[in-house]
Amino acid sequence: MSKKILFAGALLVALAPVGAFAQSGGAAAGATTGAVGGAIVGGPIGAAVGGVTGAIVGGLADQQQPRFRQYVVTQDVPSYRYQEEVRVGATLPASGVQYYEVPAEYGVSNYRYTVVNDTPVLVDPGTRRIVQVVR
């Protein structure tokens, strides 16, 4: 047990700079966050599973965000006024928000996008949770 804890701590220290660098989103950030969380909970096997799961859940890669933001601007979709902070994990209301398909070229077909407080966001259509704020 103590070996697992030591390994998880070492992995956390090793990946901390990578995690800080990858804070803005995408598969890389998801993989890093998933690996660190998995290591803490489940040791080496948890790190591997968490990394893969995190990468799958990731949204747009950093280099895609400006291009996607420009795409959204050209679509001229209305902005939904949200009283809460626009952040990852926030749940949008069940009514009043219009969701749009993300073009296949961005590789995030499992999400939809909308504009909240003039900011494009990716949303999980099943839960209406914001999974990425597009900067």
Secondary structure, DSSP 8 states (H G I E B T S, - for coil): -HHHHHHHHHHHHHHHHHHHHTTT-HHHHHHHHHHHHHHHHHHHHHHHHHHHHHHHH--S-GGGHHHHHHHHHHHT--EE--SS---TT-B--SSS---EE--GGGS-TT-EEEEETTEEEEEETTTTEEEEE--
